[in-house]
Each structure stands twice: as C-alpha cells, then as structure tokens.
Amino acid sequence: MKIKTLVILILIFLAGVFFIMRPARPPKVIEVSGEDRKKVFKPAPEFALFDIYGEEKRLSDYKGKVIILDFWATWCPPCRTEIPHFIELYEEHRDDGLEVIGVALDANAKRIVPDFVEKNNINYTTLIGNRDIVDLYGGIMSIPTTFVIDRHGGIRERYIGYQDKEVFERAIKELL
C-alpha cells in the first residue's frame, strides 16, 4: 500500500473518531419573558412505534412522566452494558414516575429483540425503531444514545456512548 493512501486512510479514521467522540451539545434552552421566567427545554419529538408485542406506543402515552429514551442494539457491547442500569433504575423509580423506553435499532429487530428482552429480563418498554425516529431525534450517529425527557416533554439531557448508572440517576433525581 502506498504511503500516501495510508496517510489518507489514517486521516479519515481520525476524523471519524473525532466526530464520534465530540462532546454532546447542551440542550437548547429558551428563556420565557414576563412573570414566568422559568426555563423551557426543546420538546421531544412525538413518535409512534410498535413494541415487541406488536402494540403501538406513542411518546405522548407517557405524558407527565420522566422518561429515559435509549437508542440501542443487541449487537452493541456498550448498549448491553447499560441495560442492567436501566432495569435497576426502572425498578427503583417507576413508582415515582419514571419510564424507561428502549428503542432497538437492530436489523431484523422484530425477530431478534423479543428473545433478547426475555433472556436479559428487561422490565421496561422496548420498541422497534426505524429510520423515521432516528431522523426525528437528530440522526442518531452512535449508539447508545440516550435522552432524558422531563415531565413536560422537554429534552433535558442527551448522552452519546456508555454512561454509568449514577449519571442517569443524577439526571432524573431533580426531575422526579
């Protein structure tokens, strides 16, 4: 292989790593004028997807709840590592108003995800994702990508890549 070609490939690889590892942008905050000067966060886009049982679920079905919305896949090691965190968080906080929603982005998800959910004792809602929801949420470029949505439907946090349970616990604590 020529040196020039090798250098170009290395530069392309480094650019890709830089793009994936860049820090997440903070959520967009809009100041409200007048007496009510509280912060309003960008609303989470509405969607309708089928769960692993074939039932249609909408984001609006969970109105008034704090939501952890996780984009993941069965073949993704960091995604698989986060799943026990979400199982525990849902178990600990569902009575306080927490919903955890996993959006599986696997090819053939309808076929493989139900068995994966059962084998891993996933106790929260698991939906079958598609290109439309990926586009709605800004074009998910890396998984896991996880959003924390407040009770008013505002996106409060976006995490790209693996996060410890404590990160999500801190994010939801002030919202519950």
C-alpha positions as CSV (number, residue, x, y, z in Angstrom):
1,M,0.0,0.0,0.0
2,K,1.3,3.4,-0.9
3,I,2.3,5.7,1.9
4,K,0.0,8.5,0.6
5,T,-3.0,6.1,0.6
6,L,-2.2,5.0,4.1
7,V,-1.9,8.6,5.4
8,I,-5.3,9.5,3.8
9,L,-6.9,6.4,5.5
10,I,-5.5,7.4,8.8
11,L,-6.7,10.9,8.5
12,I,-10.2,9.7,7.6
13,F,-10.2,7.3,10.6
14,L,-9.1,10.1,12.9
15,A,-11.7,12.5,11.6
16,G,-14.4,9.8,12.2
17,V,-13.1,9.2,15.8
18,F,-13.1,12.9,16.5
19,F,-16.7,13.2,15.2
20,I,-18.0,10.3,17.3
21,M,-16.1,11.4,20.5
22,R,-17.1,15.1,20.3
23,P,-19.0,16.2,23.4
24,A,-22.8,16.4,23.3
25,R,-24.3,19.8,22.8
26,P,-26.2,21.1,25.8
27,P,-30.0,21.1,25.5
28,K,-31.4,24.1,23.8
29,V,-32.9,26.5,26.4
30,I,-35.4,29.2,25.6
31,E,-35.9,32.0,28.1
32,V,-39.6,32.8,28.7
33,S,-40.3,36.5,29.2
34,G,-42.7,38.0,31.7
35,E,-43.5,36.9,35.2
36,D,-42.9,33.2,34.4
37,R,-39.1,33.3,33.8
38,K,-38.6,29.5,34.1
39,K,-36.5,27.6,31.5
40,V,-38.3,25.8,28.7
41,F,-36.5,23.0,27.0
42,K,-36.8,21.8,23.4
43,P,-39.7,19.4,23.2
44,A,-39.0,15.8,22.5
45,P,-40.4,14.9,19.1
46,E,-43.6,12.8,19.1
47,F,-43.4,9.3,17.6
48,A,-45.4,6.2,17.2
49,L,-43.6,2.8,17.2
50,F,-44.6,-0.8,17.8
51,D,-43.3,-2.6,20.9
52,I,-42.0,-6.2,20.8
53,Y,-45.6,-7.4,21.3
54,G,-46.9,-5.6,18.3
55,E,-48.7,-2.9,20.2
56,E,-48.4,0.7,19.0
57,K,-46.8,3.1,21.6
58,R,-46.6,6.9,21.3
59,L,-44.3,9.2,23.3
60,S,-47.5,11.0,24.4
61,D,-48.7,7.8,26.1
62,Y,-46.1,8.7,28.8
63,K,-47.1,12.3,29.3
64,G,-46.4,13.5,32.8
65,K,-43.6,11.0,33.4
66,V,-39.8,11.4,33.4
67,I,-38.5,9.4,30.5
68,I,-35.2,7.8,29.8
69,L,-35.3,7.2,26.0
70,D,-32.4,4.9,25.0
71,F,-31.4,4.1,21.4
72,W,-29.6,0.8,21.4
73,A,-29.0,-2.5,19.6
74,T,-28.4,-6.1,20.7
75,W,-25.0,-6.3,19.0
76,C,-23.7,-3.2,20.7
77,P,-21.5,-4.0,23.8
78,P,-21.8,-0.6,25.5
79,C,-25.6,-0.8,25.0
80,R,-25.7,-4.3,26.6
81,T,-23.6,-3.0,29.5
82,E,-26.1,-0.1,30.1
83,I,-29.2,-2.3,30.1
84,P,-28.8,-3.6,33.7
85,H,-28.6,0.1,34.8
86,F,-31.9,0.9,33.1
87,I,-33.5,-2.3,34.6
88,E,-32.4,-1.2,38.1
89,L,-33.4,2.5,37.6
90,Y,-36.9,1.5,36.4
91,E,-37.3,-0.9,39.3
92,E,-36.2,1.7,41.8
93,H,-38.1,4.7,40.4
94,R,-41.1,3.6,38.4
95,D,-43.5,4.4,41.3
96,D,-42.0,7.9,41.4
97,G,-43.0,8.5,37.7
98,L,-40.0,7.2,35.7
99,E,-40.5,5.4,32.4
100,V,-37.6,3.8,30.6
101,I,-38.1,3.2,26.8
102,G,-35.6,1.3,24.8
103,V,-35.6,1.8,21.0
104,A,-33.9,-1.1,19.3
105,L,-32.2,-0.2,16.1
106,D,-31.2,-3.8,15.0
107,A,-31.7,-5.0,11.5
108,N,-34.4,-7.8,11.9
109,A,-35.3,-6.3,15.3
110,K,-38.9,-7.8,15.2
111,R,-37.3,-11.2,15.0
112,I,-34.3,-11.0,17.4
113,V,-35.2,-8.3,20.0
114,P,-38.1,-10.2,21.8
115,D,-35.8,-13.1,22.7
116,F,-33.1,-10.8,23.8
117,V,-35.5,-8.9,26.1
118,E,-36.7,-12.1,27.6
119,K,-33.2,-13.6,28.1
120,N,-32.0,-10.4,29.7
121,N,-35.1,-9.8,31.9
122,I,-35.7,-6.3,30.5
123,N,-38.6,-4.9,32.5
124,Y,-39.2,-1.7,30.6
125,T,-40.8,-0.9,27.3
126,T,-38.9,-1.9,24.3
127,L,-39.8,-0.5,20.9
128,I,-38.7,-1.5,17.4
129,G,-37.0,1.6,15.9
130,N,-36.8,2.7,12.3
131,R,-35.2,5.4,10.2
132,D,-38.0,7.9,10.9
133,I,-37.4,8.0,14.7
134,V,-33.6,8.2,14.1
135,D,-34.2,11.2,11.9
136,L,-36.7,12.8,14.4
137,Y,-34.0,12.7,17.1
138,G,-31.3,14.4,15.1
139,G,-29.9,11.4,13.2
140,I,-28.6,9.0,15.8
141,M,-24.9,8.7,14.7
142,S,-23.7,6.4,17.5
143,I,-25.3,4.0,20.0
144,P,-26.1,4.0,22.7
145,T,-27.6,7.5,22.5
146,T,-29.9,8.3,25.4
147,F,-32.2,11.2,26.1
148,V,-33.7,12.3,29.4
149,I,-37.1,13.9,29.0
150,D,-38.8,15.8,31.8
151,R,-42.5,15.6,32.8
152,H,-43.4,18.4,30.4
153,G,-41.9,16.6,27.4
154,G,-38.7,18.7,27.3
155,I,-35.4,17.1,26.4
156,R,-33.1,17.8,29.4
157,E,-30.1,15.7,28.5
158,R,-28.6,13.8,25.6
159,Y,-25.8,11.3,26.3
160,I,-23.8,9.7,23.5
161,G,-22.0,6.5,24.4
162,Y,-21.9,4.4,27.5
163,Q,-22.7,6.1,30.8
164,D,-22.6,4.8,34.4
165,K,-25.9,4.3,36.3
166,E,-25.0,7.2,38.5
167,V,-25.1,9.6,35.6
168,F,-28.7,8.7,34.8
169,E,-29.6,8.7,38.5
170,R,-28.3,12.3,38.9
171,A,-30.2,13.4,35.7
172,I,-33.5,12.0,36.8
173,K,-33.2,12.8,40.5
174,E,-34.2,16.5,40.1
175,L,-37.0,15.7,37.7
176,L,-38.9,13.0,39.7
